[in-house]
């Protein structure tokens, strides 16, 4: 992939150190939590995933608009309204029952990509994992008012939500993602000569496919994507 070849790993030595730290943290904390999560009843896990997916629409919808995806913006808005009300805060995907199917997630990093902004350097963030300069700028937009869920939990004092609700949702998202990919990551660790390089390649592939709206899951990964650890 020529696009991947253009993404420079400007801080590889530092990145590999942070990657090793993240791997250690994963083995001690996130992997055990993910295994425990997998033991929960399927309805509980499905409900949790639905809530997380529903919350994701508050970022997806503005990015649908910024990318000119008017139909997707409309459908995702309907999904958000229906699932937040009839679906009891998103626990049940009532919208799909009515034929309003789930659309691809969009974020500000993807929007910048569709606008022609290059990735910039690839780097690893402690705990949060793989990113690029472009994707990190996209993430910063969330804390500058681009994420309605962040706004009502962390940025502003509201009657019904607080900061703990936001951070709990973020941690739960990561555990949910990790649980869905337990076997994939185990297989990747066993078969990769250089796990760091493999993760870098998969992350960049996944981001490029999302920018191009290619409906295909990244090799070995679930189709729920890498955003939870981005």
Secondary structure, DSSP 8 states (H G I E B T S, - for coil): -HHHHHS--TTHHHHHHHHHHHHHHIIIIIHHHHHHHHTS-HHHHHHHHHHHHHHHHHHHHHHHHHTT-HHHHHHHHHHHHHHHHTTTTTTS-HHHHTT--------HHHHHHHTT-----EEEETTTEEEEHHHHHHHHHIIIII-HHHIIIIIS--SS--HHHHHHHHHHHHHHHHHHTHHHHHHHHHH-SSHHHHHHHHHHHHHHHHHTT-----TTS-TT-SGGG-
